[in-house]
Amino acid sequence: MLHINDMTYRIGGRALYEGATIAIPDGQKVGLVGRNGTGKTTLFRLIMGELSVDEGSININDKHKIGTVAQEAPAGPESLLETVLAADVERTALLAEAETAIDPARISEIHIRLADIRAESAPARAATILSGLGFDEAAQQRSCSDFSGGWRMRVALAATLFAEPDLLLLDEPTNHLDLEAVLWLENFLKRWRGTLVIISHDRTLLNQSVDHIVHLENARLTRYTGGYDFFEKTRRERLMLQSKMAARQTAERQRIQAFVDRFRAKANKARQAQSRVKMLERMEPIASVVEEKTISFEFPHPPLLSPPLIALDKTSVGYEPGKPILRDVDLRIDMDDRIALIGANGNGKSTMMKMLAGRLKPETGKLVKSKKLEVGYFAQHQSEELNPDGSAFDHISELRPMEPPSRLRGHLGRFGFQQERADTKVANLSGGEKARLLFALMSLEKPHIMLLDEPTNHLDIDAREALVEALNIYEGAVILVSHDAHLVSLVADSLWLVEDGKCEVYDGDLADYERLLLAARSTKKSNGVGNGEAKPSENKKELRRARAEKRAESAHLRKTVQTSENKMAEFSVEIDKIETKMADPKFYDSSPDEIAEWQKLLGKSKKELAETEAAWLEAQEILENLEE
């Protein structure tokens, strides 16, 4: 499918890629990872032909269709559903031709082809994708121009997924999604039948949706089998081994060199010394491991306050008088709370955060805060408010003009702004650096509570891990809104569900919530939602009944799963036997024909195992969606 051969690409004299080689076969799902700025997005542009390599080549089958999310979100008068349907260019063209064609043979060809590409079911498939990404049936009929840029980017993603390209390239697809849409996307990509290459800093998505990781480091591409966690473990072990081998080789070189230095001038040892000189020349150097500098966060600890920090009593809040977004909120926040707000975008999570931050005043009810309370607020789009011509030090000096510069620089250093980076203009900072500057500014007053609205959008995986560690050490309260399930699961001790104008404690963890979402979607599908047949929402009793029916329907799937598991075990045993036989050096004393036969048998067994695994995965995923 995709072959990158000995590729070199330079920008501004710096080599982003040098001799990079990788092959991605049909049907493989790959996560492309690496530090920010290493050239992941550039690789996509090279694959798409927008940029040209300096050396080497990138080869893709000419017959294969490449799909990627458009950088400009659709904004025309067409409805969301029409926009997504138009992404299938062939279907659109055939339907248009069918309106004017008069030749009976051609009309027949058109209708046969429309049947082949499942044209009749296209509206239902498009509606399902839009629904998964957060658009209900009413929203799907509205014009693209009615929505904000973030929501239109979801439409662009839906269009790309609907088009079903042979090679799907996704660059940070979760940045404009909420947690609910991310969970849907994970399950959708699990079932994706084409070839997938995805750039993402969401380790949960990479663990759930890909079967290989390609790591971009030191201008090279290195492949690892498995999801992100397995890649991280394997790479760590490889680096440890490489470090030990490099240390052993250094010691060996020193020992040999000492012998040469000692005996080179002695006639009776000169020949031995010379042979050791040649040994040193032939010894391939093992690169010493140089770990990239990691980013750290360090939030200052706030002074203790008596609980509660914030108490809400029958509180309602909104943007227009008499039209509250949230009603009768009855909650409290204490110093040791770690809370994540969950619920689909548009239900009021950001409204809740703004009220807690004091940027929105309650319409009714009470909101009581501790008198000495300091609140730190990180909002999604605050980086747009930074002065592009000012440095990090300029920004923090404006907030504390009388503070000694050394103390301000020390605070910036806690967030990775050492030396010249503290004096770099904001316009020249990366997205991740701007986010870290906002963290530094937000925490300057030692807040007792930090409100974080999508704090990880521009952070790479290492920076996200550093943020998790810092938040778990921090001694104040944390209220979090994030589409990063990994961050939520490691930081939040409790969940508040924002839904239907309410904000209430959710009795369960993130896994429970994901199962609830999958069950609700499964129920919607069985009721025809997404096919133009809207049904009223079910109460809990009806939902339990629907789930029970689904479990009964899944009996044949459980049988398929069990049968596949038995076959997989048989194939694994057979493959082990063949590989053991072929590992014996005596095996290669056999005739070439016999060796070839065993190799064919091994290939056949591996292929059958892969096919059985695919069938097992498909049945297992459907089963998991049907059952709680």
C-alpha positions as CSV (number, residue, x, y, z in Angstrom):
1,M,0.0,0.0,0.0
2,L,2.5,2.6,1.2
3,H,6.3,2.4,0.8
4,I,8.7,5.0,2.0
5,N,12.2,4.2,0.7
6,D,15.4,5.8,2.0
7,M,13.6,9.2,2.1
8,T,15.4,12.4,3.0
9,Y,13.6,15.7,3.4
10,R,15.1,19.0,4.7
11,I,13.6,22.2,5.7
12,G,15.6,25.3,6.3
13,G,18.8,23.2,6.2
14,R,17.6,20.9,8.9
15,A,16.9,17.3,8.1
16,L,13.4,16.3,9.2
17,Y,13.9,12.9,7.6
18,E,17.2,11.2,6.6
19,G,17.2,7.8,5.1
20,A,13.8,7.0,6.5
21,T,12.3,3.7,5.3
22,I,9.0,2.1,6.2
23,A,6.4,-0.1,4.5
24,I,2.7,-0.1,5.5
25,P,0.7,-3.0,3.9
26,D,-2.9,-3.0,3.0
27,G,-5.3,-3.1,6.0
28,Q,-2.7,-2.2,8.6
29,K,-3.5,0.4,11.2
30,V,-0.6,2.6,12.3
31,G,-0.2,5.3,14.9
32,L,2.5,7.8,14.0
33,V,4.1,9.3,17.2
34,G,7.0,11.6,18.0
35,R,7.7,14.8,19.8
36,N,6.0,18.0,18.6
37,G,8.0,19.6,15.8
38,T,9.7,16.4,14.6
39,G,7.8,16.4,11.3
40,K,4.7,14.1,11.6
41,T,2.3,16.5,9.8
42,T,5.0,17.1,7.2
43,L,5.1,13.4,6.5
44,F,1.4,13.5,5.7
45,R,2.0,16.4,3.2
46,L,4.8,14.4,1.6
47,I,2.5,11.3,1.2
48,M,-0.3,13.5,-0.2
49,G,2.2,15.0,-2.8
50,E,1.9,18.5,-1.4
51,L,5.7,18.4,-0.8
52,S,8.5,16.7,-2.7
53,V,11.2,14.6,-1.1
54,D,14.8,15.6,-1.5
55,E,16.0,12.1,-1.8
56,G,14.5,8.6,-1.9
57,S,10.8,8.0,-2.8
58,I,7.3,7.5,-1.5
59,N,5.2,5.0,-3.5
60,I,1.5,4.4,-3.3
61,N,-0.7,2.2,-5.5
62,D,-2.2,4.5,-8.1
63,K,-5.6,2.8,-7.8
64,H,-5.9,3.5,-4.1
65,K,-7.8,6.5,-2.9
66,I,-6.2,8.6,-0.2
67,G,-8.5,10.4,2.3
68,T,-7.6,13.1,4.9
69,V,-9.6,15.7,6.7
70,A,-9.7,19.0,4.9
71,Q,-7.9,21.9,6.6
72,E,-10.7,24.2,5.8
73,A,-14.0,23.3,7.4
74,P,-17.1,23.2,5.1
75,A,-19.1,26.4,5.5
76,G,-21.7,26.4,2.6
77,P,-25.5,26.5,2.7
78,E,-25.8,22.7,2.3
79,S,-27.0,20.6,5.2
80,L,-24.6,18.5,7.2
81,L,-26.1,15.3,5.7
82,E,-25.8,16.6,2.2
83,T,-22.2,17.7,2.8
84,V,-21.2,14.3,4.1
85,L,-23.0,12.5,1.2
86,A,-21.2,14.6,-1.3
87,A,-17.9,13.3,-0.1
88,D,-18.6,10.1,-2.0
89,V,-17.8,11.6,-5.4
90,E,-18.6,8.5,-7.4
91,R,-22.0,8.1,-5.9
92,T,-22.8,11.8,-6.5
93,A,-21.7,11.6,-10.1
94,L,-23.6,8.4,-10.8
95,L,-26.8,9.8,-9.3
96,A,-26.5,12.9,-11.4
97,E,-25.9,10.9,-14.5
98,A,-28.9,8.6,-13.8
99,E,-31.1,11.7,-14.0
100,T,-30.1,12.4,-17.6
101,A,-29.0,9.0,-19.0
102,I,-31.2,7.7,-21.9
103,D,-29.1,4.7,-23.1
104,P,-30.7,1.5,-21.5
105,A,-27.3,-0.2,-21.3
106,R,-25.7,2.8,-19.6
107,I,-28.7,3.1,-17.2
108,S,-28.3,-0.6,-16.3
109,E,-24.5,-0.1,-15.7
110,I,-25.2,2.9,-13.5
111,H,-27.7,1.1,-11.3
112,I,-25.5,-2.0,-11.0
113,R,-22.6,0.2,-9.8
114,L,-24.8,2.1,-7.4
115,A,-25.8,-1.2,-5.9
116,D,-22.2,-2.2,-5.7
117,I,-21.2,0.9,-3.7
118,R,-24.3,0.6,-1.4
119,A,-25.7,3.9,-2.6
120,E,-29.1,3.2,-1.2
121,S,-27.8,2.8,2.3
122,A,-25.5,5.9,2.1
123,P,-27.9,8.3,3.9
124,A,-28.2,6.0,6.8
125,R,-24.4,5.4,7.0
126,A,-23.8,9.2,6.8
127,A,-26.3,9.8,9.5
128,T,-24.8,7.2,11.8
129,I,-21.3,8.8,11.5
130,L,-22.7,12.3,12.1
131,S,-24.7,11.0,15.1
132,G,-21.5,9.4,16.5
133,L,-19.7,12.7,16.2
134,G,-22.4,14.5,18.2
135,F,-25.0,15.7,15.6
136,D,-28.6,14.7,16.3
137,E,-31.1,14.3,13.5
138,A,-32.3,17.9,13.7
139,A,-28.7,19.2,13.5
140,Q,-28.0,17.0,10.5
141,Q,-30.6,18.9,8.5
142,R,-29.1,22.3,9.4
143,S,-26.7,24.3,7.2
144,C,-23.0,24.0,7.7
145,S,-22.8,27.8,8.0
146,D,-24.9,27.6,11.2
147,F,-22.1,25.9,13.1
148,S,-18.9,27.2,14.7
149,G,-15.5,26.2,13.3
150,G,-14.9,23.4,15.7
151,W,-18.3,21.8,14.9
152,R,-17.7,22.2,11.2
153,M,-14.3,20.3,11.6
154,R,-16.4,17.4,12.9
155,V,-18.4,17.5,9.7
156,A,-15.1,17.5,7.7
157,L,-14.1,14.4,9.7
158,A,-17.4,12.7,9.1
159,A,-17.1,13.3,5.4
160,T,-13.7,11.8,5.3
161,L,-14.8,8.7,7.2
162,F,-17.9,8.3,5.0
163,A,-15.9,8.4,1.8
164,E,-14.1,5.1,2.9
165,P,-10.7,5.8,1.3
166,D,-8.2,3.0,0.9
167,L,-5.6,4.9,2.9
168,L,-7.0,7.1,5.7
169,L,-4.6,9.8,7.1
170,L,-5.9,11.4,10.3
171,D,-3.9,14.2,12.0
172,E,-5.0,14.8,15.6
173,P,-8.7,13.9,14.8
174,T,-9.8,14.3,18.5
175,N,-8.8,17.9,18.9
176,H,-12.3,19.2,18.1
177,L,-14.2,16.3,19.8
178,D,-15.6,15.8,23.2
179,L,-15.0,12.7,25.3
180,E,-18.2,11.1,24.0
181,A,-17.3,11.6,20.3
182,V,-13.7,10.3,21.0
183,L,-15.1,7.1,22.5
184,W,-17.3,6.7,19.4
185,L,-14.3,7.3,17.1
186,E,-12.2,4.7,18.9
187,N,-14.8,2.1,18.2
188,F,-15.3,3.2,14.6
189,L,-11.6,3.0,13.8
190,K,-11.4,-0.4,15.5
191,R,-13.7,-1.7,12.8
192,W,-12.1,0.3,9.9
193,R,-11.3,-2.1,7.1
194,G,-8.9,0.1,5.1
195,T,-5.3,1.2,5.8
196,L,-5.1,3.8,8.6
197,V,-2.2,6.1,9.6
198,I,-3.1,8.4,12.5
199,I,-1.2,11.1,14.2
200,S,-2.4,11.4,17.8
201,H,-1.2,12.3,21.3
202,D,-4.2,10.5,22.8
203,R,-2.7,7.3,24.1
204,T,-6.1,5.7,24.8
205,L,-7.0,6.1,21.1
206,L,-3.7,4.7,20.0
207,N,-4.1,1.7,22.4
208,Q,-7.6,1.0,21.1
209,S,-7.5,1.7,17.4
210,V,-4.1,0.8,15.9
211,D,-2.0,-2.4,15.7
212,H,1.4,-0.8,15.0
213,I,3.2,2.3,16.2
214,V,5.7,4.1,13.9
215,H,8.0,6.3,16.0
216,L,9.6,9.4,14.4
217,E,12.9,10.1,16.2
218,N,16.3,11.4,15.0
219,A,14.9,11.8,11.5
220,R,14.2,8.1,11.2
221,L,11.0,5.9,11.3
222,T,11.0,2.9,13.5
223,R,8.1,0.4,13.6
224,Y,6.8,-1.3,16.7
225,T,4.0,-4.0,16.9
226,G,1.0,-3.3,19.2
227,G,-0.6,-0.2,20.7
228,Y,1.0,2.7,22.4
229,D,1.5,1.1,25.8
230,F,3.3,-1.9,24.3
231,F,5.4,0.5,22.1
232,E,6.5,2.5,25.2
233,K,7.4,-0.7,27.1
234,T,9.3,-2.2,24.1
235,R,11.2,1.0,23.4
236,R,12.1,1.5,27.0
237,E,13.5,-2.0,27.1
238,R,15.4,-1.5,23.8
239,L,16.9,1.8,25.1
240,M,18.0,0.0,28.3
241,L,19.6,-2.8,26.3
242,Q,21.3,-0.4,23.9
243,S,22.6,1.6,26.8
244,K,24.1,-1.5,28.4
245,M,25.6,-2.7,25.1
246,A,27.1,0.8,24.5
247,A,28.6,0.8,28.0
248,R,30.1,-2.7,27.5
249,Q,31.5,-1.8,24.1
250,T,33.1,1.4,25.6
251,A,34.7,-0.7,28.3
252,E,35.9,-3.3,25.7
253,R,37.4,-0.5,23.5
254,Q,39.2,1.0,26.5
255,R,40.7,-2.5,27.4
256,I,41.9,-3.1,23.8
257,Q,43.2,0.4,23.5
258,A,45.2,0.0,26.7
259,F,46.8,-3.2,25.3
260,V,47.7,-1.4,22.1
261,D,49.2,1.6,24.0
262,R,51.2,-0.7,26.2
263,F,52.6,-3.2,23.7
264,R,52.7,-1.3,20.4
265,A,56.5,-0.5,20.9
266,K,57.5,-4.0,22.0
267,A,58.7,-6.2,19.2
268,N,57.4,-9.5,20.6
269,K,53.9,-8.0,21.0
270,A,53.7,-5.6,18.0
271,R,51.8,-8.1,15.8
272,Q,49.2,-8.7,18.5
273,A,48.9,-4.9,19.1
274,Q,48.4,-4.3,15.4
275,S,45.7,-7.0,15.2
276,R,43.9,-5.2,18.0
277,V,44.1,-1.9,16.2
278,K,42.3,-3.6,13.3
279,M,39.8,-5.0,15.7
280,L,39.0,-1.5,17.0
281,E,38.6,-0.3,13.4
282,R,36.1,-3.1,12.6
283,M,34.1,-2.6,15.8
284,E,30.9,-0.9,14.8
285,P,30.1,1.8,17.4
286,I,26.9,1.4,19.3
287,A,25.1,4.8,19.6
288,S,24.9,5.9,23.2
289,V,21.4,6.6,24.4
290,V,20.6,10.3,24.6
291,E,17.2,10.8,26.0
292,E,15.3,13.9,24.7
293,K,14.8,16.5,27.3
294,T,11.4,16.0,29.0
295,I,9.0,18.7,29.9
296,S,7.9,19.1,33.5
297,F,5.2,21.0,35.3
298,E,5.2,22.1,38.9
299,F,2.1,23.8,40.3
300,P,2.7,25.7,43.5
301,H,0.9,24.4,46.6
302,P,-1.9,26.7,47.9
303,P,-2.5,27.5,51.5
304,L,-5.2,25.5,53.2
305,L,-8.7,26.8,53.4
306,S,-11.7,25.5,55.4
307,P,-14.2,23.5,53.4
308,P,-16.1,23.9,51.2
309,L,-14.2,26.0,48.6
310,I,-17.4,26.5,46.6
311,A,-21.0,25.5,47.5
312,L,-23.8,25.6,45.0
313,D,-27.4,25.7,46.2
314,K,-30.3,25.4,43.7
315,T,-28.2,27.4,41.3
316,S,-29.2,28.2,37.7
317,V,-27.0,29.9,35.1
318,G,-27.2,30.9,31.4
319,Y,-26.4,33.6,28.9
320,E,-29.8,35.1,28.5
321,P,-32.2,36.1,31.3
322,G,-34.9,33.4,31.7
323,K,-33.1,30.9,29.5
324,P,-30.8,29.0,31.9
325,I,-28.4,26.4,30.4
326,L,-28.1,24.7,33.8
327,R,-30.8,24.5,36.4
328,D,-30.9,23.7,40.2
329,V,-27.3,22.7,40.5
330,D,-26.7,21.4,44.1
331,L,-23.0,20.6,44.6
332,R,-19.9,21.5,46.6
333,I,-16.2,21.5,46.0
334,D,-13.6,20.7,48.6
335,M,-9.8,21.1,48.7
336,D,-9.0,17.5,47.9
337,D,-11.6,17.1,45.1
338,R,-10.6,15.8,41.6
339,I,-13.6,16.1,39.4
340,A,-14.1,15.6,35.7
341,L,-17.2,17.0,33.9
342,I,-18.6,14.6,31.3
343,G,-21.4,15.0,28.8
344,A,-21.7,15.8,25.1
345,N,-20.6,19.2,23.9
346,G,-23.3,21.8,24.0
347,N,-24.8,20.5,27.2
348,G,-23.2,23.1,29.4
349,K,-19.8,21.9,30.6
350,S,-18.0,25.2,29.7
351,T,-20.9,27.1,31.1
352,M,-20.4,25.3,34.4
353,M,-16.7,26.1,34.3
354,K,-17.3,29.8,33.6
355,M,-19.7,30.0,36.5
356,L,-17.2,28.4,38.9
357,A,-14.5,30.8,37.5
358,G,-16.7,33.8,38.2
359,R,-17.1,34.8,34.6
360,L,-20.8,34.0,34.6
361,K,-23.1,35.0,37.5
362,P,-25.9,32.7,38.6
363,E,-29.4,33.8,37.7
364,T,-31.0,32.1,40.7
365,G,-29.9,30.2,43.8
366,K,-26.7,30.6,45.7
367,L,-23.0,30.3,44.9
368,V,-20.9,30.7,48.0
369,K,-17.1,30.9,47.8
370,S,-14.5,30.9,50.6
371,K,-13.4,34.5,51.2
372,K,-9.7,33.9,50.5
373,L,-10.3,31.6,47.5
374,E,-8.0,31.9,44.5
375,V,-9.2,30.3,41.3
376,G,-7.0,29.4,38.3
377,Y,-8.8,29.0,35.0
378,F,-7.4,27.5,31.8
379,A,-9.8,27.8,28.8
380,Q,-9.5,26.2,25.4
381,H,-9.0,29.5,23.4
382,Q,-7.0,31.6,25.9
383,S,-3.8,31.3,23.9
384,E,-5.5,33.6,21.4
385,E,-5.5,36.4,24.0
386,L,-1.7,36.3,24.4
387,N,0.3,39.1,23.0
388,P,2.2,37.7,20.0
389,D,5.0,40.3,20.3
390,G,5.5,39.7,24.1
391,S,7.7,37.0,25.6
392,A,6.7,34.7,28.5
393,F,8.7,36.9,30.8
394,D,6.8,40.0,29.5
395,H,3.5,38.4,30.2
396,I,4.3,37.3,33.8
397,S,6.0,40.7,34.5
398,E,2.7,42.5,33.6
399,L,0.9,40.5,36.3
400,R,3.6,41.0,38.9
401,P,5.5,44.2,38.0
402,M,7.0,44.6,41.5
403,E,8.2,41.0,41.8
404,P,12.0,40.3,41.6
405,P,12.8,39.1,38.0
406,S,14.7,36.1,39.4
407,R,11.5,34.8,41.2
408,L,9.4,35.3,38.1
409,R,11.9,33.4,36.0
410,G,12.0,30.7,38.6
411,H,8.3,30.3,38.3
412,L,8.5,30.1,34.5
413,G,11.2,27.5,34.8
414,R,8.7,25.2,36.6
415,F,6.9,25.0,33.3
416,G,9.8,24.5,31.0
417,F,10.8,28.1,30.2
418,Q,14.4,28.2,31.0
419,Q,16.9,30.9,29.8
420,E,16.2,32.0,26.2
421,R,12.8,30.3,26.0
422,A,11.5,32.7,28.6
423,D,12.5,35.6,26.3
424,T,11.1,34.2,23.1
425,K,8.2,36.0,21.5
426,V,4.9,34.2,21.8
427,A,4.5,34.3,18.0
428,N,7.5,32.0,17.9
429,L,6.3,29.5,20.5
430,S,4.7,26.2,19.6
431,G,1.1,25.4,20.6
432,G,2.4,23.2,23.5
433,E,4.6,26.1,24.8
434,K,1.7,28.5,24.7
435,A,-0.3,26.0,26.7
436,R,2.5,25.8,29.3
437,L,2.7,29.6,29.5
438,L,-1.0,29.7,30.3
439,F,-0.4,27.1,33.0
440,A,2.4,29.3,34.4
441,L,0.2,32.4,34.4
442,M,-2.8,30.6,35.8
443,S,-0.9,29.2,38.8
444,L,1.0,32.4,39.7
445,E,-1.4,33.2,42.5
446,K,-1.2,29.7,44.0
447,P,-4.8,28.9,43.3
448,H,-6.8,26.7,45.6
449,I,-8.8,25.3,42.7
450,M,-7.8,24.8,39.1
451,L,-10.4,24.8,36.4
452,L,-9.0,23.1,33.3
453,D,-11.1,23.2,30.1
454,E,-9.4,20.9,27.4
455,P,-5.8,21.5,28.7
456,T,-4.1,18.9,26.5
457,N,-5.1,20.0,23.0
458,H,-1.5,21.1,22.1
459,L,0.5,18.8,24.4
460,D,2.4,15.8,23.1
461,I,2.2,12.5,25.0
462,D,5.2,13.1,27.2
463,A,3.9,16.6,28.2
464,R,0.5,15.0,29.0
465,E,2.1,12.5,31.3
466,A,4.0,15.3,33.0
467,L,0.7,17.2,33.4
468,V,-0.9,14.1,35.0
469,E,2.0,13.8,37.5
470,A,1.8,17.5,38.4
471,L,-1.9,17.4,38.9
472,N,-1.7,14.4,41.1
473,I,1.0,16.1,43.3
474,Y,-0.9,19.4,43.4
475,E,-2.7,19.9,46.8
476,G,-5.6,22.0,45.6
477,A,-8.9,21.0,43.9
478,V,-9.0,20.2,40.2
479,I,-12.1,20.5,38.0
480,L,-11.4,19.1,34.5
481,V,-13.1,19.0,31.1
482,S,-11.2,16.8,28.7
483,H,-11.6,14.5,25.7
484,D,-8.5,12.6,26.8
485,A,-9.8,9.5,28.6
486,H,-6.3,8.6,29.8
487,L,-6.0,12.0,31.6
488,V,-9.5,11.8,33.1
489,S,-9.0,8.2,34.4
490,L,-5.7,9.1,36.1
491,V,-6.6,12.4,37.6
492,A,-10.4,12.4,38.4
493,D,-11.7,10.7,41.5
494,S,-15.3,11.5,40.6
495,L,-17.4,12.4,37.6
496,W,-20.1,15.0,37.2
497,L,-22.5,14.4,34.4
498,V,-23.8,17.5,32.6
499,E,-26.9,16.6,30.6
500,D,-30.5,17.8,30.0
501,G,-29.9,21.1,31.9
502,K,-28.5,19.3,35.0
503,C,-25.1,18.8,36.6
504,E,-25.1,15.9,38.9
505,V,-22.7,13.4,40.4
506,Y,-22.3,10.3,38.1
507,D,-22.5,7.1,40.0
508,G,-19.7,5.1,38.2
509,D,-16.3,5.4,36.6
510,L,-15.3,6.2,33.0
511,A,-15.6,2.6,31.9
512,D,-19.2,2.5,33.2
513,Y,-20.0,5.7,31.3
514,E,-18.5,4.3,28.1
515,R,-20.7,1.2,28.4
516,L,-23.7,3.4,29.0
517,L,-23.0,5.4,25.8
518,L,-22.5,2.3,23.7
519,A,-25.7,0.8,25.0
520,A,-27.6,4.0,24.3
521,R,-26.2,4.1,20.7
522,S,-27.1,0.4,20.2
523,T,-30.6,1.1,21.3
524,K,-30.9,4.1,19.0
525,K,-29.8,1.9,16.1
526,S,-32.4,-0.7,16.8
527,N,-35.0,2.1,17.0
528,G,-34.0,3.5,13.6
529,V,-32.4,6.7,14.9
530,G,-30.1,8.0,12.2
531,N,-32.3,6.6,9.4
532,G,-34.9,9.4,9.5
533,E,-37.1,7.6,12.0
534,A,-36.8,9.6,15.3
535,K,-38.0,7.8,18.4
536,P,-38.7,9.1,21.9
537,S,-35.9,8.5,24.4
538,E,-36.4,5.5,26.6
539,N,-36.6,5.5,30.4
540,K,-34.2,3.3,32.4
541,K,-36.7,0.4,32.6
542,E,-37.1,0.3,28.8
543,L,-33.3,0.6,28.4
544,R,-32.7,-2.4,30.6
545,R,-35.3,-4.4,28.6
546,A,-33.6,-3.4,25.3
547,R,-30.2,-4.5,26.7
548,A,-31.7,-7.9,27.7
549,E,-33.1,-8.4,24.2
550,K,-29.7,-7.6,22.8
551,R,-28.0,-10.1,25.0
552,A,-30.4,-12.8,23.8
553,E,-29.7,-11.9,20.2
554,S,-26.0,-12.2,20.8
555,A,-26.0,-16.0,21.4
556,H,-24.8,-16.8,17.9
557,L,-22.0,-14.2,18.3
558,R,-20.8,-15.8,21.5
559,K,-20.7,-19.1,19.7
560,T,-18.6,-17.5,16.9
561,V,-16.3,-16.0,19.4
562,Q,-15.8,-19.4,21.2
563,T,-15.2,-21.3,17.9
564,S,-12.7,-18.6,16.7
565,E,-10.8,-18.8,20.0
566,N,-10.5,-22.6,19.6
567,K,-9.3,-22.3,16.0
568,M,-6.8,-19.6,17.0
569,A,-5.4,-21.9,19.7
570,E,-5.0,-24.7,17.2
571,F,-3.3,-22.5,14.6
572,S,-0.9,-21.1,17.2
573,V,0.1,-24.6,18.3
574,E,0.7,-25.6,14.6
575,I,2.7,-22.4,13.9
576,D,4.9,-23.0,17.0
577,K,5.6,-26.6,15.8
578,I,6.6,-25.4,12.3
579,E,8.7,-22.6,13.5
580,T,10.5,-24.9,16.0
581,K,11.2,-27.3,13.2
582,M,12.5,-24.5,10.9
583,A,14.7,-23.1,13.7
584,D,16.7,-26.3,13.8
585,P,19.9,-25.8,11.6
586,K,19.6,-29.4,10.3
587,F,16.3,-28.4,8.7
588,Y,18.2,-26.6,6.0
589,D,20.0,-29.7,5.0
590,S,16.7,-30.8,3.4
591,S,16.0,-30.3,-0.3
592,P,14.9,-26.9,-1.5
593,D,11.5,-28.2,-2.5
594,E,10.9,-29.6,1.0
595,I,12.0,-26.3,2.6
596,A,9.7,-24.4,0.3
597,E,6.8,-26.6,1.2
598,W,7.3,-26.0,4.9
599,Q,7.6,-22.2,4.3
600,K,4.3,-22.3,2.3
601,L,2.6,-24.3,5.1
602,L,3.9,-21.7,7.7
603,G,2.6,-18.8,5.5
604,K,-0.8,-20.5,5.1
605,S,-1.2,-21.2,8.8
606,K,-0.3,-17.6,9.7
607,K,-2.8,-16.3,7.1
608,E,-5.5,-18.5,8.5
609,L,-4.7,-17.4,12.0
610,A,-4.9,-13.7,10.9
611,E,-8.3,-14.3,9.2
612,T,-9.6,-16.1,12.3
613,E,-8.4,-13.3,14.5
614,A,-10.1,-10.8,12.3
615,A,-13.4,-12.7,12.5
616,W,-13.0,-13.1,16.2
617,L,-12.3,-9.3,16.7
618,E,-15.3,-8.4,14.6
619,A,-17.7,-10.7,16.5
620,Q,-16.2,-9.7,19.8
621,E,-16.6,-5.9,19.1
622,I,-20.3,-6.4,18.0
623,L,-20.8,-8.5,21.1
624,E,-19.4,-5.9,23.4
625,N,-21.6,-3.3,21.8
626,L,-24.7,-5.4,22.3
627,E,-23.9,-6.4,25.9
628,E,-23.2,-4.3,29.0
